[in-house]
Amino acid sequence: MVAEGKMKYTRFGNTGMRVSRFCLGCMTYGNSKWEKWVKEEEESLELIGKAYKAGINFFDTAEAYSNGDSERLLGKAIKKFNMPRSRIVVATKVFFGISSEPDVNLCGTKPLDDPDMVNGFGLSRKHIFDAIEGSLERLGLDYVDLYQIHRFDYDTPLEETMEALHDLVRLGKVRYIGASSMHAWQFQKANNIAEKHGWTKFVSMQNLYNLVYREDEREMVPYCVDQGIAQIPWSPLAQGILAGKNRKSVRYDTDFFVHAFFSKNNEDVVDRVVEVANKRGISPARVALAWVLSKPYITAPIIGVGKEEHLADLLGSLELELTEEEVHKLEEAYIPRPLIPM
């Protein structure tokens, strides 16, 4: 069924690696005990396989997603669909750790006082080294292409974190390193520390960026453009809000980040997305994603796919070129807002 839009590929920032213009976010796949909107194994494998068949070669997961089951299923999919290791790009993330309870979601938490999580989260050298071994075992791989810090760790010296990540690259367990969701000054400071010591620098930023949350245009985007850093934004559809059909998405009741998206002018922005979509005779999701892709500084938006028909629709945005008038209409209703705390 998946046919709309031929996959395109692009250079990953200043590296020589090439990735598909979409990255498949694997938070959706794993264990529904973790979150009710997560797909179980059979459906997860099928959807990952469809994405790969459609040309997606870039997959993003994290140690914390479904407490490791997301990584396990991605590893199974790589084997099941005979994905050549030299051609796919596998990314995972470290910070939040893994709970021994399958229904506990640690994302967005900091379990400092939990005796079961002592040294089991954050960006200490100890956790980073323990975490990569766990991720590689679950993925069934010898290395990951992109290892990202999921959040900034205020309790660990940046020098310790950056040296540990550099050592993983030297050991061959990691090819490139990246970061996600932090202040621009923190990201820049980390790279300056790495440059000062001759260590590996971050080559990518997985930031939050969509039509209802554009605050990274102030500092993060200009810094990444200046340094040639790949930008792979998560939630380009704002957890489904920009899909237009139901502005309270399926994840509304359980995902703590959904509530953070809401702003007093969100309805105005979504109305404009729907207006452009109706005139074009296409879905609002396709329009919202085409807007992200229209930005020359965006490398590969991270898309979550829960249904095959959604994948086909999103692929159609690859062929959609918005006019200057449409881009202006989509953007002009936005009102700057306070930063969402990460």
Phi, psi and omega in degrees: 000322185292111183220335188290124175083115177281132183298144176241159183230153184214159178289141183271089181061226180271007179275174175266358181284144179243137181231158174294155182291350170239143171251131178277115177280125187260016175296334182287345188246133179159267188212118183290350173291331180291308172213143188293340180272358180282139180278143177281178192304306186301312180291323179299311181299320180298316182291321177298319178297319178297319180296317179296317179298329179283355176110357178288124180244006188239120185232132182239131177220196179198154179303325187280340185295121183051031179050048175098341183291331176298314178297318180300316182291323176297318176300319178296319180296320179301318179287314184300320184261012176050049179286120179299124184300328183287345184255339181264157179241115183252124180240139172220175188225155181232138170167299193285341179078189184230131177273149176283348178261121185297338183263010179260122178259111183273349182300128181088003180246168179218086189281062184300325186260008179273113182299334179284346183249006179303124183066008182259012177206174179089192186237035172290159176303319181300309183292320180301314180292319177294319185293319181295323178296319178295317180296316180297321179295315180293321179285339183071033184238160177273338180204161170247148182284323182224118179249120189242144171277124189290326177210169176281137181256109182283350185254004179233132178302136180301326179300319180296316181295312184293324178292320179297316179296319177299319180295326177295324176294315180296327180282350179084009180275343183220139178268314180223160176238150180217177181224169181215138167045083175206177176286151182299323181294327178291317180297316180294320179298317180299315180291326177294321177297316180297316180296319180301322184264359182075027180265169178295135180259159175293135179250357182211157175229120175264089186255166178271119186204122177197181185294338178256001174213100187237024186293338179290350176293342181290306187230318186295312181299311179301321179296314181296320177298315181298323184262000180069034182269132180294140176244121182236076189296140174266155181055054179295344176253014178052053179056031177098350180301322183277000174286342171083330185291313182224106188286353166253101189291174179302330184273001188304318187286339188237332185277117185295337181282337181303315182296331181291338182287337190286130180223161186296339181250013179303319182299321179297318181294313181295323177302321180290323176299315180295320179298312178297318180297316181296322179293328180274343183074033181228179182280150175301324180301319180296321179293313182298321180286324177297326177297315178299315181294337182288344181278120185297343181272356179270127180272303183203106175298146178268117184252140173259129183239114179256348179217148182298322181294332176293321179298314180299319181294315181294324178298331179296338179291342178297330182263359184267118176252113180283145177282165177300323180295320179293318178298317179298317179299318181293327187268331193291339181279350184291135176244125178307146187222165177298151178296140174284123180295133182250000000 
